[in-house]
Amino acid sequence: MPDIKSYNLSQRQRYVDELIALLKIPSISARSEHSADMKACAEMVQKRLLEAGVDKAEIFSTPGHPIVYAEKITDPSWPTVLVYGHYDVQPADPLELWDSPPFEPVIKEDKIFARGACDDKGQFYMHVKALEAMVQTNAICTNIKFLIEGEEEIGSVHLSDFVKANKTLLKSDVILISDTAMISMDTPSIDIGVRGLSYIEVEVTGPNRDLHSGVYGGAVANPITILAKMIASCHDENNHITIPGFYDDVAQATAEERALMAAAPFDEAAYRNDLGVRELWGEKGFTTNERTGIRPTLELNGIWGGYTGEGAKTVLPSKAYAKISARLVPNQSSEDITRKLLHYFESIAPAGVTVKATEHHGGEPYMTPIDSKAYRAAAAAIQESFGKAPVPVRGGGSIPICALFEKELGVKIVFMGFGLDSDNLHSPNEKYDLFNYYKGIDTIPLFHQHFAKEG
Amino acid sequence: MPDIKSYNLSQRQRYVDELIALLKIPSISARSEHSADMKACAEMVQKRLLEAGVDKAEIFSTPGHPIVYAEKITDPSWPTVLVYGHYDVQPADPLELWDSPPFEPVIKEDKIFARGACDDKGQFYMHVKALEAMVQTNAICTNIKFLIEGEEEIGSVHLSDFVKANKTLLKSDVILISDTAMISMDTPSIDIGVRGLSYIEVEVTGPNRDLHSGVYGGAVANPITILAKMIASCHDENNHITIPGFYDDVAQATAEERALMAAAPFDEAAYRNDLGVRELWGEKGFTTNERTGIRPTLELNGIWGGYTGEGAKTVLPSKAYAKISARLVPNQSSEDITRKLLHYFESIAPAGVTVKATEHHGGEPYMTPIDSKAYRAAAAAIQESFGKAPVPVRGGGSIPICALFEKELGVKIVFMGFGLDSDNLHSPNEKYDLFNYYKGIDTIPLFHQHFAKEG
C-alpha cells in the first residue's frame, strides 16, 4: 500500500479533473436564477463524498440553497473533526474583465482560473480528496464529518437554523475550515481570526421620475449628489469612520499584539506594486496589516444611478443606490453595527429626498485560540509539510457562521487556509495554484494524525 | 379652397399617423448600434418633406449621422425662414420605467407617448405639416428652408462644420426652432434664452483589479468613496458650485429682469407635487425660476462602479465612473467651463487613485432679443392663435448649435416651442399632447404670415 503522498501524486490528474467539473457549475448563491445550479452542485458534492469513502452523505434542503452533510465514523472513541466549507461562489461580474469565462476553468502556468477556484471549491475539495487518500492508504485515524453549505457568500442565512436543529449530528471536537489564505507558500501562516460583516443597501429617491437636467437641474435635489455627500460623510480626514458609535465596542489590540503583527513579513512596495497603486490608504495611526486585521472598515461595494451607457444623456435621475459593508472586529456586533449604519443613512437624508436603507447579510467577528490542541495539530501539520512553523495572523475576510458554530456546538475552529491574497477572491480571474491544491491535500491528513495524537 | 385651420382639421388623423411612423424609428444618436436607424429616419424625413411640397430635399452625410436639408423657394424677394429641428432622440433607458415601449407609440387621453414625441420629432414635424397646409391652401408667403439634424442630443458634433461650409445654402432672415416648452397652454410663453452645456465623464481607478473587500478593505483607496468625496466637494452648504472660476463670467440678471421673472406665474406647491418632493433644493438666494433660468448648475447625470446586481457582493472595485454636466448662462463659455471641470476633477485626486476626466459634447448659452421682427411675428402669431400675448421666459435646457448659428449665419433665432415641462423629455414616458401638436400646426403658418408682413 502506498503512503499518502505517493497515492496523491498518482491521482493528481483526476483530482484536477474533478475540481474542474465542480468549477463548471455556476453556483452563484446571490442570484435566484442559479437555484438549479445550486442543486446540481450540491448533488455533485454528495456524489464525490460518497466516492471518496464516507459512510453516508445527505442533502438537506433549506428555504434557500441545500446543505450537504456527510460523515465517516470509524471508531466512536476517536476524536471527531467537522470539516466546514461552501460550494457557493460570488457573482462573476464584471465579466468583461475576465481573461477566460469564469465557469469554463482553464489551467495556465499551473494555476486553475475559475470563479470559486480558491473560494471555496478548490479549498473544501482538498478535504474530500484528503479523505479519499486516507481511506485508500488505510490512514484514517479520526472520525470525519463534512458540512458543505451553499450560502456562505450570502451570509449563511439558513445554516444557523440547521446547526441549532442538528447539534447531535454535528457533534465534534474541532471544526476545521480551509477558506482563508497564507502569507505565501514560503511563509506559511494560520489565520487566528476573521472579521465580522454588516452589509446594507441605500436607495435615495429624489423626484418621482427621471427629469431633463436642463429643465429641472438646479431646482430639485439630485439623488446622486445627495448619495455622494452621504458617502463622503462616512470617513473623516484621517479616514476614521464617522458613523456615531461605530467604534464603541472595538477591542483595542495590546502593544504586544501590535508588535507581533509588525514583526510579520510585509513588503509594502511589493504590495503596492501588486495592486498598481502609488500610495496606500487607510485609517491614520495604523499599519496596513492592522487596517486589514484588527481594525473595522467601511467600504463601498457598489454604486449606481442615472445614465450609465455610452455617450451623454442629460438626465437628472429619480434614484441612486449604493451597496455598503463594514468589516467588524471583536467585540463589535453585526446587529448593532447594521442598525447604526441603517440609522445613519436614514437620519442624514435632507428633506428633498427620501432614503430607504435595507440590510443584507451579516456575520460576527471570530477569534480562535492558539493554545488549543487543534491549533497545535494544525501548526505541527504545516511544520511537517512546509518545513517551517506557521505564523499566526489575523485575516481580513469574514466567515459569517464561525461565531454561531462556537456558540451552538461548543467547539473551537481552526483555520487551515491554503489560498493566497493574490488569488483574486471575489474578483475577475480568480485562481488557485495547483501547487497549493496538491500541498493542501498532502497536509490535511497530517492534521488528522496530529489531532488524533493530541486527542 | 379651405383655409389653413379647416384643412388641418380634415387631415388630423393622417398627421398623427405620420408622426407615429416617425416615432417608431429608434433614432438614438448616442448609441452606435442605431446608425442604421438614424439613416432610415433621415430618409423618412426627406420623403415626408418632398410629399409636403418642398422643391428639393437632400440628405448630407457627415462623419456622424446624416443631416436633412430641404427648401421651398417661391419668390427670392420674400423673407426666408430657416426651420431647424432634430430627428435624433435621447436613449430610452431605464426601459423598465416606461408604461409602454418607447418606440411603440401609443395614444392615451389624447397624448402620444413615445421617445421623441415632443423632443423633437413631434415638434419639428409640425413645421413639415404647416408647410403642407400652406401649400395646399395656397398660403405660402415666405421662402422656407429646413435643416433637420441627427446629432442634437449628442452636441451637434458635426453640424458646425456643415453650417460653416454651407452658409449660402442656409442663408435666411431668421431661424425658427420648435424645441422648447410653454409655461402651459393657458399661459403661452416664448423662450428668449437657452442655457449652454458642458458635459464630462470622470473615471476613478483605485487598485488595478477588483479586490476582496475583507482582505484589502481599509488598506487601499476605494474609487467609489473617492469619487463620492469629489462629487460632494462640488457644491458648498448653500449649494453654490465650488469649482474654481465657475461663476467668473456669469452675467448677473438686473433687478428689473428678476422682478419680471418673479411676476411670471409659478405655483410652487403644484411644482413640488408634480415631482413628488417634499422640498425644493437649489442655490441659496435664488428662486426656482431663477435657478433653472438665469443661474448655471452642475448636475450628476449618472454614476456607476462595483457590484450593482441582486444581493450582496463584498468587492472593493477597481473603478468608479460619473457623468457630470453643467448648464451655462451668458457669458460663460462651454470650452472654458469644460476645461475648469476637467481640471478640477483631475487636480483633487488623492495619490491613492488615478483620475481620467474626459469631455462629452458642449454648447454655448444663447439669448434671443425680444425687439426683433421675428420675435414680434412669433408673439403676434401666438396672440392670434391662443388669444393671449406670450410671456417671455428663460429656458433651462440647451440647444447646442444656437450660438454657432448666429455667429456663422448672422441671423437671430426665435424659439416657438409648443411642448410642456411635464412632457418627460429625456425621461421615461415622454409624451406630446395632440392638442399642442395640432395647435402648433395651426400657429406656425401665422408666424410666416406675420413675419412676411414685418419683412
Interface residues (C-beta under 8 A of the other chain):
Chain A: A30 R31 S32 Q90 P91 D93 P94 L97 E153 I154 G155 A181 V194 R195 L197 Y199 E201 G206 P207 N208 R209 D210 L211 H212 S213 G214 V215 Y216 G217 G218 A219 V220 A221 N222 I224 T225 L227 A228 K229 I231 A232 S233 C234 H235 L275 G276 V277 R278 E279 L280 W281 G282 E283 T288 R291 T292 R295 T297 E299 L300 N301 G302 I303 W304 G305 G306 Y307 T308 G309 E310 G311 A312 K313 T314 V315 L316 P317 S318 A320 Y321 A322 K323 S325 R327 P350 A351 G352 V353 H360 H361 G395 G396 G397 S398 D421 N424 L425 H426 S427 P428 N429
Chain B: S29 A30 R31 S32 Q90 P91 D93 P94 L97 E153 I154 G155 A181 V194 R195 L197 Y199 E201 G206 P207 N208 R209 D210 L211 H212 S213 G214 V215 Y216 G217 G218 A219 V220 A221 N222 I224 T225 L227 A228 K229 I231 A232 S233 C234 H235 L275 G276 V277 R278 E279 L280 W281 G282 E283 T288 R291 T292 R295 T297 E299 L300 N301 G302 I303 W304 G305 G306 Y307 T308 G309 E310 G311 A312 K313 T314 V315 L316 P317 S318 A320 Y321 A322 K323 S325 R327 P350 A351 G352 V353 H360 H361 G395 G396 G397 S398 D421 N424 L425 H426 S427 P428 N429
